[in-house]
Amino acid sequence: MPRPALLIVDDEAGIRQSLGHVLRDEGYRVEAVESGEACLDFLGKKACDVVLLDIWLPGMDGLQALEKIRARENPPVVIMISGHGNIETAVRATKLGAFDFIEKPLSIDKTLLIVKHALEQLELAAQNRQLREELRGQYRIIGESIPMKALRQQMSLAAPTNGRVLVYGESGTGKELVAQALHLMSLRADKPFVEVNCAAIPEELIESELFGHLKGSFTGALEDKVGKFEQAHGGTLFLDEVGDMSLRTQSKVLRVIEEQRFTPVGSGQNLTVDVRVIAATNKNLDEEIQKGNFREDLFFRLNVIPFYVPALREHPEDIPALSSYFLAEFAHAYGRRPKHFSESALEVLLKYRWPGNVRELKNLVERMVIMVPGERIERRHLPASVHADHRRAHAAQGPAAATRPAAFTSLQEARAAYERDYILRKLEENQGVVSRTAEVLGLERSHLYRKMKSLGIAIGE
């Protein structure tokens, strides 16, 4: 790991020499220049971690240089130095982004301690950037279908704004993922993202959950509680399943959205917040408004930028990419070797209707990673429910018309077709294990083998 690089900016040669000598003895790489202009020129050519910047310089003074340094991309940490320090100057330097302010004559111990703290902050900032990048990867929207490309394009336009967003979509489509991604792409990315599941909180507790309460304000309020709106100050509040919120709570949320202030339960004091609200629902809010279950004025406040997350059956071409992503994710999480779906297994997945959407696909992939011992996931490994849906879809298209009663010319043919389908279904339910299937059917294993052979069922089918 390279040693931290420091730059001393001071018009006094003695300070540059003595401070540089001390810092080099501590193991830092140190350079020194005599003016603000020389400092900016140096930073344009070389990377630097910390700048120790004198305020009183000839030409461009230290505060002007500080302002220009902070305007750079990924600027170094700046520590201001002055022999004529006062509170007003220190406050201005802090507002311009200075890390700290030290006075001449310099205390070596204090200077070294401040430099150490400045480098720790730099390291912390780098770790935060890395975590944000990892989070962006975790919450990225996967899929190259037209609906998913359109969704990502809408998100890139809306994310940098403070416009309220209402996300529509069936359960399991990834509405929370969209909300998280919008937050991470916004100017509030380094502030809190707070989620509230409006359907999971009892009516008598949701006001306390959203707005907080004071100790003793109601039975069971044993201590003060900070509400979700206050927790999300400066960041994003995600109201999941907002269509399940009661009319009483809706009216209070409407006021907070309009005024950006609220009163905790049991308090007489208003709190002001700066919160961007993203809401999501799997309900048709137009219908809920007609039924009197949802306030029209709240709908218009939330529905500034509407997003629709398509059901998985509307973009099945993304199933291979999603499956590969989840396979890699769970293989890493469980310390397993990478797995893949066979072509026949993928064909079944592509024809399945996915009533639980992407969440159902993710759960199925997790199950396959855990339960399938080999690296190749075959069609027979998939659960019976997926096969049953596949057979229904296949029959609706006509290729299996021969299995319909009208197609049989004799009772013997119909009985054989039924037996074949029934045995195949039981084999699928038991992951193709013949001995287990025979036990379920109440047959000897050898008898089942003969029956399969007579019906034309191949081992592994």
C-alpha positions in Angstrom: 0.0 0.0 0.0 1.5 3.4 -1.0 2.4 5.9 1.7 -0.1 8.8 2.0 0.9 11.9 0.0 0.8 15.3 1.7 1.3 18.8 0.2 2.4 21.8 2.3 1.3 25.2 1.0 3.0 28.1 2.8 5.0 31.2 1.8 7.4 30.8 4.7 10.4 28.6 3.6 11.1 27.7 7.3 7.6 26.3 7.8 7.8 24.3 4.6 11.2 22.8 5.6 10.5 22.1 9.3 7.0 20.8 8.9 8.1 18.7 5.9 10.9 17.2 7.9 8.6 16.1 10.7 6.0 14.6 8.4 8.6 12.7 6.4 9.9 11.3 9.7 6.4 9.9 10.3 6.6 8.0 7.0 4.5 10.4 4.7 5.5 11.4 1.2 5.7 15.2 1.4 5.9 17.9 -1.2 5.8 21.7 -0.6 4.9 24.8 -2.6 4.8 28.5 -1.7 1.5 29.8 -3.2 -2.1 29.0 -3.9 -1.4 29.1 -7.7 1.5 26.7 -7.3 -0.8 24.4 -5.2 -3.5 24.2 -7.9 -0.8 23.6 -10.6 0.6 20.8 -8.5 -2.8 19.1 -8.0 -3.4 19.3 -11.7 -0.4 17.1 -12.2 -0.1 14.8 -9.2 -2.5 13.0 -6.8 -2.5 14.1 -3.2 -4.3 12.9 0.0 -4.0 15.9 2.4 -3.2 19.5 1.8 -1.9 21.7 4.7 -2.9 25.1 3.4 -1.8 28.5 4.8 -4.6 31.1 4.7 -2.4 34.2 4.2 -0.6 33.7 0.9 0.6 36.2 -1.7 -1.7 36.5 -4.7 -4.5 33.9 -4.3 -5.1 33.5 -0.6 -5.8 30.2 1.1 -9.6 30.5 1.2 -9.7 31.2 -2.5 -7.4 28.2 -3.1 -9.6 26.0 -0.8 -12.7 26.9 -2.8 -11.0 25.8 -6.0 -9.6 22.6 -4.5 -13.0 21.6 -3.1 -14.5 22.1 -6.6 -12.2 19.4 -8.0 -13.4 15.8 -8.6 -12.4 13.6 -5.6 -10.5 16.5 -3.8 -7.9 15.9 -1.1 -8.7 16.7 2.5 -7.6 20.3 3.3 -6.3 21.4 6.7 -6.1 25.2 7.1 -3.1 26.9 8.8 -2.9 30.5 9.9 -0.8 32.7 12.1 -3.7 35.2 12.3 -6.6 33.0 13.0 -10.0 34.2 14.2 -13.4 32.5 14.7 -14.9 34.2 11.6 -12.1 32.9 9.4 -12.3 29.4 10.9 -16.1 29.3 10.3 -15.7 30.4 6.7 -13.0 27.8 6.1 -15.2 25.1 7.6 -18.2 26.1 5.4 -15.9 26.0 2.3 -15.1 22.4 3.2 -11.9 22.5 5.3 -11.4 19.5 7.5 -9.8 21.4 10.4 -8.1 24.7 11.3 -4.8 25.0 13.2 -2.8 28.1 14.3 0.8 29.0 14.2 3.1 28.5 15.9 2.3 24.9 15.1 2.1 22.2 17.8 3.8 19.2 16.2 1.7 16.7 18.3 -1.6 18.5 17.4 -0.6 18.7 13.7 0.3 15.0 13.5 -3.0 14.1 15.2 -5.1 16.2 12.8 -3.3 14.7 9.8 -4.0 11.2 11.1 -7.7 12.0 11.5 -7.8 13.5 8.1 -6.4 10.4 6.5 -8.9 8.3 8.5 -11.7 10.4 7.1 -10.3 9.9 3.6 -10.2 6.2 4.1 -13.8 6.2 5.4 -14.9 8.2 2.4 -13.3 5.7 0.0 -15.0 2.8 1.9 -18.3 4.5 1.6 -17.8 5.0 -2.2 -17.0 1.3 -2.5 -20.1 0.3 -0.5 -22.3 2.5 -2.7 -20.9 0.9 -5.8 -21.5 -2.5 -4.3 -25.0 -1.5 -3.4 -25.6 -0.2 -7.0 -24.6 -3.6 -8.2 -26.8 -5.3 -5.7 -29.8 -3.2 -6.7 -29.2 -3.0 -10.5 -32.2 -3.7 -12.8 -31.4 -6.8 -14.9 -32.9 -7.4 -18.3 -32.4 -6.4 -21.9 -36.1 -6.7 -23.0 -37.9 -3.6 -24.2 -39.9 -3.1 -21.0 -36.8 -3.3 -18.8 -34.8 -1.0 -21.0 -37.6 1.5 -20.9 -37.8 1.3 -17.1 -34.1 1.9 -16.7 -34.3 4.9 -19.1 -37.2 6.4 -17.0 -35.3 5.8 -13.8 -32.2 7.6 -15.1 -34.3 10.7 -15.9 -36.2 10.7 -12.6 -33.5 9.7 -10.1 -31.5 13.0 -9.9 -34.7 15.0 -9.2 -36.8 15.4 -6.0 -40.0 14.4 -7.8 -42.2 12.0 -6.0 -42.5 8.5 -7.6 -45.4 6.0 -7.5 -44.3 2.5 -8.6 -47.0 0.1 -9.9 -46.6 -3.6 -10.3 -47.7 -7.0 -9.1 -46.3 -8.6 -6.0 -42.8 -9.9 -6.6 -42.0 -7.8 -9.6 -39.3 -5.8 -7.8 -40.9 -2.5 -6.8 -38.6 -2.2 -3.7 -35.6 -2.9 -6.0 -36.7 0.0 -8.2 -37.1 2.3 -5.2 -33.6 1.4 -3.8 -32.0 1.9 -7.2 -33.7 5.3 -7.6 -32.3 6.3 -4.2 -28.8 5.2 -5.1 -28.9 7.0 -8.4 -30.2 10.2 -6.7 -28.4 13.2 -5.1 -29.5 11.8 -1.8 -27.5 8.5 -2.2 -25.4 9.2 0.9 -28.4 9.9 3.0 -30.8 7.3 4.6 -33.2 5.1 2.7 -36.0 4.2 5.0 -38.8 1.6 4.1 -42.3 1.3 5.6 -44.5 -1.7 4.7 -47.9 -0.1 5.1 -49.7 -3.4 4.9 -47.6 -5.1 7.7 -48.2 -2.5 10.4 -51.4 -2.5 12.5 -53.6 0.5 12.1 -53.2 1.5 15.7 -49.4 1.6 15.4 -48.8 3.1 12.0 -48.9 6.7 13.1 -46.3 6.0 15.7 -44.2 4.2 13.2 -44.4 7.0 10.7 -44.2 10.1 13.0 -42.8 8.7 16.2 -44.1 9.2 19.7 -43.1 10.5 23.2 -42.8 8.2 26.2 -46.1 7.8 27.9 -48.2 9.1 25.0 -50.2 5.9 24.9 -50.3 2.5 26.6 -47.1 0.6 25.8 -45.1 3.8 24.9 -42.3 3.0 27.4 -39.8 5.3 25.7 -39.5 8.0 23.0 -39.6 6.7 19.4 -38.2 8.3 16.3 -40.6 8.0 13.4 -39.7 6.9 9.8 -40.2 10.4 8.4 -37.6 11.8 10.9 -35.2 8.8 10.2 -35.4 9.5 6.5 -34.5 13.2 6.9 -32.3 14.3 4.0 -32.9 11.0 2.2 -35.7 8.9 0.8 -38.8 7.4 2.5 -40.3 4.3 0.7 -44.0 3.7 1.4 -44.5 0.1 0.2 -48.1 -1.1 -0.4 -49.4 2.4 0.1 -52.8 1.3 -1.1 -53.3 -0.6 2.2 -52.9 2.6 4.3 -56.1 3.7 6.1 -57.9 6.9 5.2 -57.0 8.5 8.5 -53.3 7.8 8.0 -53.5 8.9 4.4 -54.7 12.4 5.5 -51.8 12.8 7.8 -49.3 11.6 5.3 -50.8 14.0 2.8 -50.1 16.9 5.1 -46.5 15.9 5.7 -45.9 15.6 2.0 -47.4 19.1 1.4 -45.7 20.9 4.3 -42.7 18.7 5.1 -43.5 18.9 8.8 -45.4 16.8 11.3 -46.1 16.3 15.0 -45.0 13.1 16.8 -47.7 11.3 18.7 -48.1 12.9 22.2 -46.1 16.0 21.3 -47.2 19.5 20.7 -44.0 20.4 18.7 -43.8 20.4 14.9 -40.7 18.8 13.3 -39.6 19.9 9.9 -38.0 17.3 7.5 -36.6 17.1 4.0 -37.7 13.8 2.6 -38.3 12.5 -0.9 -41.2 10.1 -1.0 -41.3 7.0 -3.2 -44.5 4.9 -2.9 -45.4 1.5 -4.4 -48.6 -0.5 -4.8 -49.9 -3.7 -6.4 -53.5 -2.3 -6.4 -55.3 -0.3 -9.0 -55.5 3.1 -7.2 -58.1 4.5 -9.6 -60.5 1.7 -8.6 -59.6 2.2 -4.9 -60.4 5.9 -5.3 -63.8 5.0 -6.8 -64.5 2.7 -3.9 -63.6 5.4 -1.4 -60.6 3.5 -0.1 -57.9 6.0 -1.3 -57.8 9.8 -1.2 -57.7 11.3 -4.7 -55.6 14.3 -3.4 -53.0 12.0 -2.0 -52.9 10.0 -5.2 -52.1 13.2 -7.2 -49.3 14.1 -4.7 -47.7 10.7 -5.0 -48.3 10.1 -8.7 -45.9 12.9 -10.0 -43.7 10.3 -11.8 -45.5 7.0 -12.3 -43.4 3.8 -13.0 -44.8 0.5 -14.1 -42.7 -2.6 -13.3 -43.8 -5.4 -15.7 -44.8 -8.9 -14.6 -42.2 -11.5 -15.5 -44.6 -13.2 -17.9 -44.5 -9.9 -19.9 -40.7 -10.1 -20.5 -39.8 -13.9 -20.4 -36.8 -13.2 -22.6 -35.1 -11.9 -19.5 -35.5 -15.2 -17.6 -32.1 -16.6 -18.8 -30.2 -13.5 -17.6 -32.1 -13.4 -14.3 -31.5 -17.1 -13.7 -27.8 -16.8 -14.4 -27.6 -13.8 -12.0 -29.4 -15.6 -9.2 -27.4 -18.8 -9.8 -24.1 -16.9 -9.3 -25.5 -14.9 -6.3 -26.6 -18.1 -4.4 -23.6 -20.1 -5.4 -21.4 -17.4 -3.9 -23.6 -17.1 -0.8 -23.6 -20.8 0.0 -20.0 -21.5 -1.1 -21.2 -23.8 -3.9 -19.7 -24.4 -7.3 -21.4 -22.5 -10.1 -24.5 -24.2 -11.6 -26.4 -23.8 -14.8 -29.8 -24.8 -16.2 -29.9 -27.3 -19.1 -31.7 -26.2 -22.3 -34.7 -28.4 -21.5 -35.0 -27.0 -18.0 -34.7 -23.5 -19.3 -37.4 -24.2 -21.8 -39.8 -25.1 -19.0 -38.9 -21.9 -17.1 -39.6 -19.9 -20.2 -43.0 -21.3 -20.6 -44.0 -21.1 -17.0 -46.4 -18.2 -16.1 -44.6 -17.1 -12.9 -47.5 -15.9 -10.8 -45.0 -14.9 -8.1 -42.9 -13.0 -10.7 -39.1 -12.4 -10.1 -39.4 -13.2 -6.4 -40.7 -16.7 -7.3 -37.9 -17.2 -9.8 -35.3 -16.1 -7.2 -36.7 -18.5 -4.6 -36.7 -21.4 -7.1 -33.1 -20.8 -8.1 -32.1 -20.7 -4.4 -33.8 -24.1 -4.0 -32.0 -25.5 -7.0 -28.6 -24.3 -5.8 -29.2 -25.9 -2.4 -30.8 -29.1 -3.4 -29.2 -30.1 -6.8 -25.9 -31.8 -6.1 -24.4 -31.5 -9.6 -23.5 -28.4 -11.7 -26.2 -29.0 -14.2 -29.9 -28.4 -13.3 -32.0 -30.7 -15.4 -35.7 -30.5 -16.2 -36.4 -33.3 -13.8 -35.0 -31.2 -10.9 -37.7 -28.5 -11.3 -40.7 -28.7 -9.0 -43.9 -30.3 -10.1 -45.9 -27.1 -10.1 -43.6 -25.6 -12.8 -44.0 -28.8 -14.9 -47.8 -28.8 -14.5 -48.0 -25.2 -15.7 -45.7 -26.1 -18.6 -47.9 -29.1 -19.5 -51.0 -26.9 -19.4 -49.4 -24.3 -21.7 -48.2 -27.1 -24.0 -51.6 -28.7 -24.2 -53.2 -25.3 -24.9 -51.0 -24.9 -28.0 -52.1 -28.3 -29.4 -49.0 -30.5 -29.6 -50.3 -32.9 -26.9 -53.8 -33.1 -28.4 -53.4 -36.9 -28.5 -53.8 -37.0 -24.7 -57.3 -35.5 -24.9 -60.1 -38.0 -24.5 -61.6 -37.3 -27.9 -58.4 -38.3 -29.6 -58.4 -41.9 -28.3 -59.8 -44.7 -30.4 -60.2 -47.2 -27.5 -60.5 -47.4 -23.8 -57.1 -49.2 -23.6 -55.4 -46.2 -25.4 -57.0 -43.7 -23.0 -56.0 -45.8 -19.9 -52.4 -46.2 -21.1 -52.2 -42.4 -21.8 -53.6 -41.6 -18.4 -51.2 -44.1 -16.7 -48.2 -42.6 -18.5 -49.1 -39.0 -17.6 -49.8 -40.0 -13.9 -46.5 -41.9 -13.6 -44.5 -39.0 -15.2 -46.2 -36.6 -12.8 -45.2 -38.7 -9.8 -41.7 -39.1 -11.1 -41.4 -35.3 -11.4 -42.7 -34.8 -7.8 -40.0 -37.2 -6.6 -37.2 -35.7 -8.6 -37.0 -38.7 -10.9 -36.1 -41.2 -8.1 -37.7 -44.4 -9.2 -37.5 -46.2 -5.9 -39.3 -43.3 -4.1 -41.9 -43.0 -6.8 -42.6 -46.8 -6.6 -43.1 -46.5 -2.9 -45.6 -43.6 -3.4 -47.5 -45.6 -6.0 -47.5 -48.7 -3.9 -45.6 -50.7 -6.4 -42.4 -52.9 -6.3 -39.5 -51.0 -8.0 -39.1 -53.8 -10.6 -42.9 -53.6 -11.4 -42.6 -49.9 -11.9 -39.6 -50.3 -14.2 -41.6 -52.8 -16.3 -44.6 -50.5 -16.4 -42.4 -47.5 -17.5 -40.9 -49.7 -20.3 -44.3 -50.7 -21.5 -45.5 -47.1 -21.6 -42.4 -45.9 -23.3 -41.1 -43.8 -20.4 -37.3 -43.5 -20.6 -35.3 -43.3 -17.4 -34.6 -39.6 -16.7 -37.6 -38.4 -18.7 
